[in-house]
């Protein structure tokens, strides 16, 4: 039972760390980028001001990619800790 408990603790620890990383990325692209949009507008991306691009498209692209990365990373954690759904 203790190995099962240690596996659960390892699973939760790795899952918690993964969530913290993804929430930090989410926070940066949700709030920080938009707070600094006027400063980012001094740079351009595809002839658009970078602040405008990040607010209109960039953050959305990051969120979609982040969803798929999180699911893949969580699946890897589940498999390594013996908690995958298909096992």
N, C-alpha and C positions, 0 to 999 in steps of 0.2 A: 504494500500500500504506500510505503514511503517513496518508492520510485515513481509511482503514479502521481503522488502529491508533488514531487520535485518536477516532474514533467509539466504539471499544471502551473506551477509557479514560474517555470521557465517560459511557458507559453504566454502567461499573462504579462510577464516582464517584457518580453519581446513585442507583444501586441501593444502594450502601453507605450513603449518607446516609438514604435511605428506610428501610432496615433499622434503622439506629440510632434513628431517630425512633420506629418501631413497637416496637422492643425496649424503649425507654424508657417508652413508654405502657404496654406490657405489664407492666413491672416495677412501675410506680406502682400499677396496678390489681391486681396479684398480691400484692404485699408491703406497700407503703407504706400503702395504704388499710386493710389488715387490721391493721397495726401500730398505727394510730391509731384503731381502731374504738371503744375506750372513750371517747375524746374526741369522736368523731363521733356517739356515741349521745346526746350532749347536744342534738343537732338532730334533727328528725324529717322524714320524707318519706312522704306518704300515711299518716300516723299510725303509722308504724313508725320506730324509732330508725334514724338514717342509717347507722350502722356495721353494724347487722344487715342493712339493705336492701342495702348495697353488697356485703357478704360473700355474701348469699344470691342476689341477683339482678343487682345493678348491674354487678359485674365480668363476669359471664357475658354480659350484653348488650353491654358494651364490647368483649369479645373477639370476638363474632360480627360486630359492625359493623366491627371492625378488620380481620378477615379479608377482608371484601368490599372495604373501602377500599384495603387493601394490593394486592389483585389488580387493582383498577381503576387505581391509581396506577402499578403496575409495568407494566401493559399500555400505559399512556400513555408511560412512559419507553422501553419497547421500540419502540413505533411511532416516536417522535421520533428515536431513535438508529438506526433502520433494522434492528432486530433482532426484529421481531414474527414470530410463528410463521407467520402467514398471508401473509407477503410472499415 
